[in-house]
Amino acid sequence: MSSNGTERVRAAALVALQFVLLAALVVEPSGSWSPRSALTVIVAAAFLVVGLVIATWGLVGLGPALTASPIPKERSALVTNGLYGVVRNPIYTGIMIMGVGLVVFGASWWHLATWAALIVLFAFKARWEERMLASAHEEFAEYAQRVGRFLPLVGRWQATRPPEAKA
């Protein structure tokens, strides 16, 4: 299998794992951290709605660059405006926020562990995706130095210093 084919299989596996973890957050049995009160439901719903709005805004903001795969579309412009001017991966951020709502609603260690696994997956997936974006768009490095990965200003790339001049 070619390296391009291997990358596509890897990308499909990461997307599939993402959906498995999200499904697990929904279907895992409820725990006993806290009784499911009206307040718990309201807090969980608020996280779900906020996360859904952010993820949807991120999806719409990508326009023609949108793809389900972490492999960037060829000849697509790098999107750095709108929500992408605040965080580099708003779709992942939105899904992670929705995950908080599912953890609050589910109230179990299984929910917390699944959400943690989802965060690890997104961290790995985002780094891989960003390396590909940096290869495809020379302006990506400057963008990544200004804009945080999942949260504003958090996870920005460090500026690379020019090599020291020899005397």
C-alpha positions as CSV (number, residue, x, y, z in Angstrom):
1,M,0.0,0.0,0.0
2,S,1.4,3.4,-0.9
3,S,2.1,6.0,1.8
4,N,-0.9,8.0,0.5
5,G,-3.0,4.9,0.8
6,T,-1.6,4.3,4.3
7,E,-2.4,7.9,5.3
8,R,-6.0,7.5,4.1
9,V,-6.4,4.2,6.1
10,R,-5.0,6.0,9.1
11,A,-7.3,8.9,8.7
12,A,-10.4,6.7,8.3
13,A,-9.4,4.8,11.4
14,L,-9.0,8.0,13.4
15,V,-12.4,9.2,12.3
16,A,-14.0,5.8,13.0
17,L,-12.5,5.8,16.5
18,Q,-13.8,9.3,17.1
19,F,-17.3,8.2,16.3
20,V,-16.9,5.0,18.4
21,L,-15.9,7.1,21.4
22,L,-18.7,9.6,20.9
23,A,-21.2,6.7,20.6
24,A,-19.8,5.2,23.8
25,L,-20.3,8.5,25.6
26,V,-24.0,8.4,24.6
27,V,-24.7,4.7,25.3
28,E,-22.6,4.0,28.4
29,P,-24.7,3.2,31.5
30,S,-25.2,6.1,33.9
31,G,-23.2,6.3,37.0
32,S,-23.9,7.4,40.5
33,W,-21.7,10.5,40.9
34,S,-24.7,12.6,41.4
35,P,-28.4,12.2,41.2
36,R,-29.9,13.3,37.9
37,S,-31.5,16.4,39.1
38,A,-33.0,19.2,37.0
39,L,-29.8,21.2,37.6
40,T,-27.6,18.3,36.3
41,V,-29.8,18.1,33.2
42,I,-29.6,21.8,32.6
43,V,-25.8,22.0,33.0
44,A,-25.4,19.0,30.7
45,A,-27.7,20.4,28.1
46,A,-25.9,23.8,28.2
47,F,-22.6,22.1,27.5
48,L,-24.2,20.1,24.7
49,V,-25.7,23.1,23.1
50,V,-22.6,25.3,23.4
51,G,-20.5,22.5,22.0
52,L,-22.9,21.8,19.2
53,V,-23.0,25.5,18.2
54,I,-19.1,25.8,18.2
55,A,-18.7,22.5,16.2
56,T,-21.4,23.6,13.7
57,W,-19.9,27.1,13.4
58,G,-16.5,25.4,12.7
59,L,-18.0,23.1,10.1
60,V,-19.7,25.9,8.3
61,G,-16.6,28.1,8.5
62,L,-14.5,25.7,6.6
63,G,-16.7,26.1,3.5
64,P,-15.1,24.3,0.5
65,A,-12.2,23.1,2.6
66,L,-14.5,20.9,4.7
67,T,-13.7,17.2,4.7
68,A,-14.5,14.4,7.2
69,S,-10.9,13.3,6.9
70,P,-8.0,14.9,8.8
71,I,-6.1,14.9,5.5
72,P,-6.6,18.5,4.1
73,K,-8.3,18.8,0.7
74,E,-5.8,19.5,-2.1
75,R,-5.9,23.1,-3.4
76,S,-8.1,24.3,-0.6
77,A,-7.3,27.7,1.0
78,L,-6.2,27.7,4.6
79,V,-9.1,29.1,6.7
80,T,-7.9,31.5,9.3
81,N,-10.9,33.8,9.7
82,G,-14.1,33.7,11.8
83,L,-13.9,31.1,14.5
84,Y,-10.7,29.8,13.0
85,G,-9.1,33.1,14.0
86,V,-9.8,32.2,17.6
87,V,-8.9,28.5,17.7
88,R,-7.3,26.3,15.0
89,N,-9.6,23.3,15.6
90,P,-13.1,24.6,16.6
91,I,-14.8,21.4,15.5
92,Y,-12.8,19.3,17.9
93,T,-13.2,22.0,20.6
94,G,-17.0,21.9,20.1
95,I,-17.1,18.1,20.3
96,M,-15.0,18.1,23.4
97,I,-17.4,20.6,25.1
98,M,-20.3,18.4,24.1
99,G,-18.4,15.5,25.7
100,V,-18.3,17.5,29.0
101,G,-22.1,17.6,28.8
102,L,-22.3,13.8,28.3
103,V,-19.9,13.2,31.2
104,V,-22.1,15.5,33.5
105,F,-25.2,13.7,32.3
106,G,-23.7,10.2,32.5
107,A,-22.0,10.8,35.9
108,S,-19.7,7.7,35.7
109,W,-16.0,6.9,35.6
110,W,-16.6,5.2,32.2
111,H,-17.9,8.5,30.8
112,L,-14.9,10.4,32.2
113,A,-12.4,7.8,30.8
114,T,-14.1,7.8,27.4
115,W,-14.0,11.6,27.3
116,A,-10.3,11.6,28.2
117,A,-9.6,9.1,25.4
118,L,-11.5,11.4,23.0
119,I,-9.3,14.3,24.1
120,V,-6.1,12.2,23.6
121,L,-7.4,11.2,20.1
122,F,-8.1,14.8,19.1
123,A,-4.7,15.9,20.4
124,F,-3.0,13.2,18.2
125,K,-5.3,13.8,15.3
126,A,-4.9,17.6,15.4
127,R,-1.1,17.4,15.5
128,W,-1.0,15.1,12.5
129,E,-3.5,17.2,10.6
130,E,-1.5,20.4,11.4
131,R,1.8,18.9,10.1
132,M,0.0,18.2,6.8
133,L,-1.5,21.7,6.8
134,A,2.0,23.2,7.5
135,S,3.4,21.2,4.5
136,A,0.5,22.4,2.2
137,H,0.4,26.0,3.4
138,E,3.6,28.0,4.1
139,E,1.5,30.6,6.1
140,F,0.3,27.9,8.5
141,A,3.3,28.2,10.9
142,E,2.7,31.9,11.4
143,Y,-1.0,31.2,11.9
144,A,-0.3,28.5,14.5
145,Q,2.0,30.9,16.4
146,R,-0.9,33.3,16.8
147,V,-3.9,31.0,17.3
148,G,-4.3,28.3,20.0
149,R,-5.0,24.7,19.1
150,F,-8.3,24.0,21.0
151,L,-8.5,27.1,23.3
152,P,-7.6,30.7,22.5
153,L,-3.9,31.3,23.0
154,V,-3.3,27.8,24.4
155,G,-1.3,25.4,22.3
156,R,0.2,28.0,20.0
157,W,3.3,26.9,18.1
158,Q,6.6,28.4,19.3
159,A,8.3,30.8,16.9
160,T,11.4,29.2,15.4
161,R,14.5,31.2,15.9
162,P,16.9,31.7,13.0
163,P,20.2,29.9,13.4
164,E,22.9,31.7,15.3
165,A,25.3,33.7,13.2
166,K,28.8,32.4,13.4
167,A,31.5,34.9,14.3
